[in-house]
Amino acid sequence: MDATSKSKPMQAAVFVPSARTLRTLYMNIPGFKSDHISVYDVLYHYWNYQYKYSFPPIATLCIETGFSDDKIRKLLRELNKWNLIETRKSDTGANNIYFLSAPIESESEFYSRFPEALQYRTERIANIEARTSKPTSKQRKMAAPVQEIAQKEVLLDWL
């Protein structure tokens, strides 16, 4: 992208593909939540094509996400830890500036970089499958009369 381009980095014609990557891959990192995506999205929204970074005040991030300033600061530290953003102090000492990095979109590259995410994903899927394979209380209630009728039929056959 040349310096005169007015498009944002990673911007597609119709949608931003990174949001899907954040939901399908990054959500497998233990501790990564949709709150992180909300902050990343606001930073992306305020990305300035001329400066090649984003610089919204913490107050703006709080207003647009509904999170407290302490939570915003925590989410920003974690986004930095996962290399989705790089935070720097501005030369003027005002707002921080945020350089956005494109999320890793390749599964093999992602799990190579975050091996704990693959283990967490495997465990999470196993837990979900275990929960969903059990009959619900409604299914158990519906099955009880059928079992009761079957027992009565066995008893009648015996008599």
Sequence and secondary structure as in RCSB ss.txt:
>XXXX:A:sequence
MDATSKSKPMQAAVFVPSARTLRTLYMNIPGFKSDHISVYDVLYHYWNYQYKYSFPPIATLCIETGFSDDKIRKL
LRELNKWNLIETRKSDTGANNIYFLSAPIESESEFYSRFPEALQYRTERIANIEARTSKPTSKQRKMAAPVQEIA
QKEVLLDWL
>XXXX:A:secstr
  TT  S TT  SSS THHHHHHHTGGGSTT  HHHHHHHHHHHHTEETTTTEE   HHHHHHHH   HHHHHHH
HHHHHHTTSEEEEE TTSSSEEEEE      HHHHHHH HHHHHHHHHHHHHHHHHHHS  HHHHHHHHHHHHHH
HHHHHHHH 
